[in-house]
Amino acid sequence: MFGQALQFLLETFLGLFALALLLRFFLQWLRAPVRNPLTYFLAALTDWIVVPARRVIPGLWGLDLATLLLAWVTEVVLILAVDWLNGFGIGSAVGASLLLIGFRALLQLMKRSLWVLIIAVILQALLSWVSAYSPAMPMLNTLARPFLRVFQKRVPPVGNVDLSPFFVVVVCVLFLMVIAWLESAALHASI
């Protein structure tokens, strides 16, 4: 009982912190509008670790690698903690186990990224129908537009309805299925 509660707390807090770091990375990478409450919240939540890390880890081609690496390290710590709580140690092949844990953390970041995209696309589509001038629209457009544009070029609107959000969500779910299969394979390899 205590172990489950501790695992829940770890997954909640470390998972949300990794998500905050990942969102910060994406908003910077896609050049989202800086003056919005979410950007201020993410900066206030993550500056304590991102600012010192940027002094050590340089950016590359406009990408904030420090933030991305911190998100990955947070996932590694989360996986190690949950595995330890569930009674799994780093077996005899320490190098292989650490490599698998790093790979699992990368898959977890990819899953979180796909969920961010799915939620951004759905919210952007709903708000475009209900409240196209909502204050959240510039940020949602920044996150979703590059992915929607791929399908908007190839799929014409049907009855003046843009179907590109549907196709983006379908492709994301397919990628989530592949990631689930890879996670399963990585878990079986580590046991």
Order of alpha helices (4+ residues) and beta strands (2+ residues): alpha-alpha-alpha-alpha-alpha-alpha
